[in-house]
Amino acid sequence: MNQMNTSTPLNGNINILLVEDDDGDAKALKRAFQKLAIAFPITRAVNGREALDILKGANGKEKMPSPQILLVDLNMPKMNGIQFIRALRADDELRQSIVFVLTTSKHEEDKMAAYELNIAGYVAKVTAGEDFLNLVRLVDDYRRIVEMP
């Protein structure tokens, strides 16, 4: 688990769980948050199993505080994004997690599988810089407009 804090959150605290195995994408996303001066605590998991441990506080991982927004890649080792989201939705404590899929996959079957699991949005990362800036704006707008549990 890598903790990537970016100072004090604006207008309410949310915690971001980034479930991403690619170091370059994780760094690019962190830079996008910094570039837009949006400061949320960001915790990174490199696969779905580690993410579940963080959300539950299991296997030596510190439990992540609520409220949370999860940014989930689909193509990861051990437990991919769809398997991870299925596990979230099957867990009574985690089923209402707010999930945005962040992936290189533009396959229609991946989109359908993700939306069938009640995700908040599906973002294709074609160009890391601009796509990540747009995602960060979306997360910030979502946090400001939507009432969190």
C-alpha positions in Angstrom: 0.0 0.0 0.0 1.4 3.4 -1.0 0.0 6.5 0.7 0.0 9.5 -1.5 -1.2 12.5 0.5 -1.6 15.8 -1.3 -2.2 18.2 1.7 -5.6 19.2 3.2 -8.8 18.4 1.3 -11.1 21.1 0.0 -14.8 21.4 1.0 -15.1 18.1 2.8 -12.9 15.1 3.2 -13.1 12.1 0.9 -10.6 9.3 0.7 -9.5 8.0 -2.7 -8.6 4.3 -3.1 -6.7 3.9 -6.4 -6.7 0.3 -7.5 -4.1 0.4 -10.2 -1.1 -1.9 -10.9 0.7 0.5 -13.3 3.1 2.8 -11.5 3.1 5.3 -14.4 -0.7 5.7 -14.4 -0.7 6.0 -10.6 1.9 8.8 -10.7 0.1 10.5 -13.6 -3.2 10.5 -11.6 -1.4 11.9 -8.5 0.1 14.7 -10.7 -3.4 15.5 -12.1 -4.8 16.0 -8.5 -1.8 18.2 -7.7 -2.1 20.2 -11.0 -5.7 21.0 -10.2 -4.9 21.7 -6.5 -7.4 19.2 -5.4 -6.1 17.6 -2.2 -7.6 14.3 -1.2 -5.8 11.5 0.7 -5.0 8.9 -1.9 -4.2 5.3 -1.0 -3.1 2.9 -3.7 -3.6 -0.9 -4.0 -2.0 -2.7 -6.9 -4.7 -5.3 -7.3 -8.2 -6.2 -6.1 -7.1 -8.4 -3.2 -5.0 -5.7 -1.7 -7.8 -3.2 -2.1 -10.2 -5.5 -0.2 -7.7 -5.8 2.6 -7.4 -2.0 2.8 -11.2 -1.5 2.8 -11.7 -4.2 5.5 -8.6 -3.5 7.5 -7.5 -7.2 7.0 -4.1 -9.0 6.6 -2.1 -6.3 8.3 -3.6 -3.4 6.3 -4.9 -0.3 8.1 -8.6 0.1 7.4 -9.3 3.1 5.1 -11.6 5.8 6.6 -14.9 6.7 5.0 -16.2 8.3 2.9 -14.4 6.8 -0.1 -14.4 7.0 -3.8 -12.7 4.1 -5.6 -10.9 4.5 -8.9 -10.5 1.0 -10.3 -8.4 -0.3 -13.2 -9.9 -3.4 -14.9 -6.7 -5.2 -16.1 -4.7 -6.2 -13.0 -3.0 -9.3 -11.7 -4.4 -11.6 -8.9 -7.9 -10.1 -8.9 -9.0 -7.9 -11.8 -11.3 -4.9 -11.6 -14.5 -6.7 -12.4 -13.7 -9.5 -9.9 -13.0 -6.8 -7.3 -16.2 -4.9 -7.9 -18.2 -8.1 -7.7 -16.6 -8.8 -4.3 -17.5 -5.3 -3.2 -21.1 -5.7 -4.3 -21.3 -9.0 -2.5 -20.1 -7.6 0.8 -22.7 -6.1 3.1 -20.3 -3.4 4.4 -18.8 -2.5 1.1 -21.6 -2.9 -1.4 -22.5 0.8 -1.5 -18.9 1.9 -2.4 -18.7 4.6 -5.1 -16.7 3.1 -7.9 -15.3 4.8 -11.1 -13.6 2.4 -13.5 -10.4 3.9 -15.0 -9.1 1.6 -17.8 -7.5 1.3 -21.2 -10.3 -1.1 -22.3 -12.9 0.3 -24.7 -14.4 -3.1 -25.2 -18.2 -3.0 -25.0 -18.4 -6.2 -22.9 -16.1 -4.6 -20.3 -18.3 -1.5 -20.1 -21.5 -3.6 -19.8 -19.9 -5.8 -17.1 -18.8 -2.8 -15.1 -22.2 -0.9 -15.4 -24.1 -4.1 -14.4 -22.1 -3.8 -11.1 -23.5 -0.3 -10.5 -20.4 1.8 -11.1 -20.6 5.6 -11.0 -18.7 5.9 -14.3 -16.4 4.3 -16.9 -13.4 6.4 -18.0 -11.1 5.2 -20.8 -7.5 6.3 -20.2 -6.4 6.9 -23.8 -4.1 9.9 -23.1 -3.0 9.8 -19.5 -2.6 13.6 -19.0 -5.9 15.0 -20.3 -8.0 12.0 -19.4 -6.6 12.0 -15.8 -7.3 15.8 -15.5 -10.9 15.2 -16.6 -11.3 12.3 -14.2 -10.0 14.4 -11.3 -12.4 17.2 -12.2 -15.2 14.6 -12.4 -14.3 13.2 -8.9 -14.1 16.7 -7.4 -17.5 17.8 -9.0 -19.1 14.5 -7.8 -17.8 15.1 -4.3 -19.2 18.6 -4.3 -22.6 17.9 -5.8 -23.5 14.4 -4.5 -24.4 13.8 -0.9 -22.1 11.0 0.4 -23.2 8.4 2.9 
